[in-house]
Amino acid sequence: MDKKICFITGANAGIGKAAAIKFAKNGFKVLIGCRNKSKGQQAIDDIKEQNKNADIELFLIDMSSFHSIKKCAENLRNKYNKLDVLIHNAADFDISRKKVVFTPENIEQVFATNHLGVVLLTDLLLDLLKKSSHARILTVASQGLVLHPNLKIDLIDPEFKHKKFSLRKAYYQSKLAQVMYTYWLADKLKQENVTVHCIRVTNVKIDISRYPNISGFMKFLYSIKSKFSISPQQMAETYFYVATSNDLINTTGKYFNEKNQIVKSSKYSLNSNNRNELMALTYKYLTGK
């Protein structure tokens, strides 16, 4: 039997790294996507230290760069003839950022990384996923969306070019887009052997050293928040469940919390017209048309 292959973006730290360890321990060939070669290699060394038999490989990818995404997908397609699990774990949420940062394609970086890059990578790897006997795609959103029940995608100015930039607004807009994309893609693939789900990530302990530029007050707030957070390993258990459970073979287009329970998203996200408008905008960015 061919070994199952799982590709996880942002797998050099946090939940992504914990998920890579979990999948490797359960016999998967794990491909970790990381934009920094040295950090990616360090993650592989750490994983193999815990599991010397881990079958794991690094693919360089910057999810904010269309060029990098296309190059990574090309490298992956040249080496493998199928893909069983694709987990879009990488995300841009630099809590120290105060102003808009643009990608090499001159697109606001949060929207590009957390939404546009996800759609582009999925499209480029879809042919490999369809060659699996049963492939699964996982997108990742945030429990913080519960605090923004009336949030909508700004279809006119999603990049904050004509309004004051807010990292949190940019982040939650991009995560709402991921929920909506999940439903849209699941519907598009309902006749295929590929299912699509979204994970609602709750408060998870983070390595605050990854954000050296934040204030002492912010560090204090995050230290308090971490006391009420679950570990990356606990959150990775949900990734693994949704990606592998036989109970979900005939299920697609669902939104899961950290307890492996299906939860509801906002009324706005459940409207198919809203999703179609979002995806029309998305493909304008991706195709230039």
Order of alpha helices (4+ residues) and beta strands (2+ residues): beta-alpha-beta-alpha-beta-alpha-beta-alpha-beta-alpha-beta-alpha-alpha-beta-alpha
